[in-house]
Amino acid sequence: MSKFTGLAIFLAVGILFPLLLPGYLSLAITLLLFASWASAWDVLGGWAGQSSLGHAAFVGLGAYTIALSATRFDLAPWWAVLIGMGLAAALAWAWGSLTFGLRGPYFTLSTIAVAEILRLIAINERWLTGGAQGIFIFSLREPFGLDLFDRQTQYYLALAYTVIVIRIIIGFAKGKFGYQMRAVREDEASAQAAGINPTRVKLQAFMISGALTALGGAIYGVFLSFLEPHDIFFLPLSVQIALTAIIGGRGTIWGPTIGAVLLVFSAELFRNIFAQANLLIYGVLILVVILFMPRGLMGQLEHRIIRRRYARSTRS
């Protein structure tokens, strides 16, 4: 089955979902957003090999941009989305330019610091963001007559967003930029010897990752309709985005989506069944996957398929 066939099946199932299970739209929106955020994170963390724990900063930029555009500046939602993506790309460029010289865990630590800085700005600049009390999104212009506060509309926006992100990842899988990112991830010195500029590749990956995450942040802002800095810019959101990609399989097309299905559905299931013990069960599940499938679910599957093909080729 080709990658585009898989995407077509995913889109068809997604279109039919509200008709079959209309009572689970909120859960489905959450799943799609985390699948897309994890895929966007994976552009930097999986394909380019630069792990970030600060992607909540981009989610917050997208969410707050659309909130402020509606409550302060009366801009149309599409302009807010474009501005949010532009701000995220600019932040990623500045952020990466300053920190990509750091080695080991120091870049990851810097990403936590940047997200925390944005959280503190959102808390203290009350004249703009509403501060710790948060900000409501009361109304939005209706593009093409669509009510953006309608759950079904939000679902289809999240579905379209997910399809766009996965389509971009498919393009990376066979494209020149994808090969450059993989080369930088495996060995920067060898990549540079082959004529690749590692810093430029990582910056481009970071800007794409940030802009795509902010696009989902705008949808998330409308979905919540109330933004509060402690929730939007909070470290656990960044960690959950990263874990979704890592557990599903870094550097794979469908790994982040599989990870989102596993984590979002299991979190909801455990919350309903185990009540107060749900976080313990959830943590054990994550630990088991990481210990026994270090490449992630899709990464482990692809590794086994490659080994079997290699074994068959050596026999023949």
C-alpha positions in Angstrom: 0.0 0.0 0.0 1.5 3.4 -1.0 1.8 6.3 1.4 -0.8 8.3 -0.5 -3.3 5.3 -0.4 -2.9 5.3 3.4 -3.5 9.0 3.5 -6.6 8.6 1.3 -8.0 5.9 3.6 -7.3 8.0 6.7 -9.1 10.9 5.1 -12.1 8.8 4.2 -12.4 7.4 7.7 -12.1 10.9 9.1 -14.8 12.2 6.9 -17.2 9.5 8.0 -16.4 9.6 11.7 -18.8 12.4 12.7 -21.6 10.5 11.0 -20.9 7.3 12.8 -19.8 8.6 16.2 -21.1 12.1 16.6 -20.9 11.9 20.4 -17.1 11.6 20.4 -16.1 14.7 18.4 -14.3 16.4 21.3 -12.1 13.3 21.8 -11.5 13.0 18.1 -10.4 16.7 17.8 -8.0 16.2 20.7 -6.6 13.1 19.0 -6.2 14.8 15.6 -4.5 17.8 17.2 -2.0 15.7 19.1 -1.3 13.6 16.0 -0.6 16.7 14.0 1.5 18.4 16.7 3.5 15.3 17.2 4.1 15.0 13.4 5.1 18.7 13.3 7.4 18.1 16.3 8.9 15.1 14.5 10.1 17.3 11.6 12.6 18.7 14.1 12.8 16.0 16.7 12.7 12.9 14.5 13.8 13.8 11.0 16.4 16.4 11.9 17.3 14.8 15.3 16.9 17.9 17.5 14.7 17.1 20.5 12.5 19.9 21.8 10.5 20.2 25.0 9.2 23.6 24.2 6.7 23.2 21.5 3.9 24.4 23.8 5.4 27.9 22.9 4.2 27.4 19.3 0.9 26.1 20.4 0.5 29.2 22.6 1.5 31.6 19.8 -1.1 30.2 17.5 -3.8 30.1 20.1 -3.2 33.6 21.5 -2.8 35.1 18.1 -6.3 34.1 17.0 -7.7 35.1 20.4 -6.1 38.5 20.3 -7.1 39.0 16.7 -10.7 38.5 17.6 -10.8 40.4 21.0 -8.4 43.2 20.4 -7.9 43.8 16.7 -11.0 42.4 15.0 -9.0 40.6 12.3 -10.4 37.8 10.2 -9.4 34.3 11.4 -7.3 33.4 8.3 -5.2 36.5 8.9 -4.7 35.5 12.5 -3.6 32.0 11.5 -1.1 33.4 9.0 0.3 35.9 11.5 0.6 33.1 14.1 2.5 30.9 11.8 4.7 33.7 10.8 5.5 34.6 14.4 6.2 30.9 15.1 8.6 30.6 12.2 10.4 33.9 13.2 10.7 32.6 16.8 12.1 29.3 15.6 14.6 31.1 13.4 15.8 33.3 16.2 15.6 30.5 18.8 17.6 28.1 16.6 20.2 30.7 15.5 21.1 31.2 19.1 20.9 27.6 20.4 21.8 25.2 17.6 25.5 25.5 18.6 24.6 23.8 21.9 25.3 20.0 22.1 23.7 17.1 23.9 20.8 17.9 26.2 21.6 21.7 26.3 19.4 22.5 23.2 16.5 20.6 24.8 16.9 22.6 28.0 17.0 25.8 26.1 13.6 24.9 24.5 12.1 24.6 28.0 13.4 28.0 28.9 11.9 29.7 25.8 8.4 28.3 26.4 8.7 29.3 30.1 9.6 32.9 29.0 6.5 33.1 26.8 4.4 31.8 29.7 5.7 34.5 32.0 5.1 37.2 29.3 1.5 36.0 28.9 1.0 36.1 32.7 2.5 39.5 33.2 1.3 41.4 30.1 -2.3 41.6 31.3 -3.2 44.5 29.1 -2.8 42.2 26.1 -3.3 38.6 27.1 -5.5 38.9 30.2 -2.8 37.7 32.4 -3.2 34.7 34.7 -7.0 35.2 34.5 -7.0 34.2 30.9 -8.8 35.5 27.9 -12.1 34.4 26.3 -12.8 34.1 22.6 -16.4 35.4 22.4 -16.9 35.7 18.7 -15.1 35.2 15.4 -15.8 36.2 11.9 -17.4 33.3 9.9 -15.3 32.5 6.8 -17.6 31.1 4.0 -20.4 31.1 6.5 -18.8 28.5 8.8 -19.5 28.7 12.5 -16.0 28.1 14.0 -17.5 27.4 17.4 -19.4 24.4 16.1 -17.8 21.2 17.1 -18.3 19.5 13.7 -16.7 22.5 12.0 -13.8 22.3 14.4 -13.5 18.6 13.8 -13.2 19.0 10.0 -10.7 21.8 10.5 -8.6 19.5 12.7 -8.9 16.7 10.1 -7.8 19.0 7.3 -4.9 20.2 9.4 -3.8 16.6 10.1 -4.0 15.7 6.4 -1.9 18.7 5.5 0.8 17.9 8.0 1.0 14.2 7.0 1.1 15.1 3.3 4.1 17.4 4.1 5.8 14.5 6.0 5.2 12.2 3.0 6.9 14.8 0.8 9.9 14.8 3.2 10.1 11.0 3.1 11.3 10.9 -0.5 12.3 14.5 -1.1 15.8 16.1 -1.1 15.1 18.0 2.1 14.2 14.8 3.9 17.4 13.2 2.9 19.3 16.2 4.1 17.6 16.1 7.5 18.3 12.4 7.9 22.0 13.0 7.0 22.3 15.8 9.6 20.5 13.6 12.2 22.9 10.6 11.6 26.2 12.5 11.4 26.6 16.3 11.1 30.3 16.1 10.2 29.6 13.6 7.3 26.7 15.7 6.1 28.8 18.8 6.0 31.5 16.9 4.1 28.8 16.0 1.6 28.0 19.7 1.0 25.1 20.0 3.3 24.8 23.0 5.7 23.7 21.4 9.0 22.7 24.7 10.6 20.6 25.8 7.6 18.8 22.4 7.5 18.1 22.5 11.2 16.8 26.1 11.0 14.5 25.2 8.1 13.2 22.1 9.9 12.6 24.2 13.1 10.8 26.9 11.2 8.5 24.4 9.4 7.9 22.5 12.7 7.1 25.7 14.6 4.7 27.1 11.9 2.8 23.8 11.6 2.5 23.6 15.3 1.1 27.2 15.5 -1.5 26.3 12.9 -2.8 23.6 15.1 -2.6 26.0 18.1 -5.0 28.3 16.4 -7.5 25.5 16.0 -6.9 24.5 19.6 -7.6 28.1 20.7 -11.0 28.1 19.0 -11.7 24.6 20.4 -11.0 25.8 24.0 -12.5 29.3 23.6 -10.7 30.2 26.8 -7.0 30.5 27.1 -5.0 30.5 30.3 -1.1 30.8 30.2 -0.5 28.0 32.8 -2.3 25.5 30.5 -1.3 26.7 27.1 2.4 27.2 27.7 2.8 24.5 30.3 5.7 22.1 30.1 3.5 18.9 30.3 1.9 19.8 27.0 5.3 20.0 25.4 6.3 16.7 27.0 3.1 15.0 25.8 3.6 16.2 22.2 7.2 14.8 22.3 6.1 11.5 23.9 3.4 11.0 21.3 6.0 11.1 18.5 8.6 9.1 20.4 6.2 6.3 21.4 4.7 6.2 17.9 8.1 6.2 16.2 10.4 9.1 15.5 11.2 9.8 11.8 8.3 7.8 10.5 5.2 9.0 8.6 2.5 7.4 10.6 4.3 6.9 13.9 3.1 10.2 15.6 -0.5 9.4 14.5 -0.3 5.9 16.0 1.2 7.4 19.1 -1.7 9.8 19.4 -4.2 7.1 19.1 -2.5 5.0 21.8 -1.9 7.9 24.3 -5.1 9.9 23.8 -7.5 6.9 23.8 -5.7 5.1 26.6 -5.7 8.3 28.8 -9.4 8.6 28.3 -10.0 4.9 28.9 -7.9 4.8 32.0 -9.5 8.0 33.4 -12.9 6.3 33.2 -11.9 2.9 34.4 -9.2 3.4 37.0 -10.2 6.9 38.3 -7.4 8.1 40.6 -5.0 5.4 39.4 -5.2 6.4 35.8 -1.9 8.4 35.8 0.0 5.4 37.2 -1.4 3.0 34.6 -0.8 5.6 31.9 2.9 6.0 33.0 3.4 2.3 33.2 2.2 2.0 29.6 4.6 4.6 28.4 7.5 3.0 30.3 6.7 -0.5 28.8 6.6 0.9 25.2 9.9 2.8 25.7 11.7 -0.2 27.3 10.6 -2.8 24.9 10.2 -0.8 21.7 12.9 1.9 21.8 12.3 2.8 18.2 8.6 3.4 18.9 5.7 1.3 17.5 6.1 2.2 13.8 9.9 2.4 14.1 10.0 -1.1 15.5 7.6 -2.4 12.8 9.7 -0.8 10.0 12.9 -2.3 11.5 11.4 -5.8 11.5 10.2 -5.5 7.9 13.7 -4.3 6.8 15.3 -7.2 8.7 13.0 -9.7 7.0 13.7 -8.3 3.6 17.4 -8.4 4.2 17.2 -12.0 5.4 15.2 -13.0 2.3 17.7 -11.2 0.0 20.7 -13.0 1.6 19.0 -16.4 1.2 18.4 -15.8 -2.5 
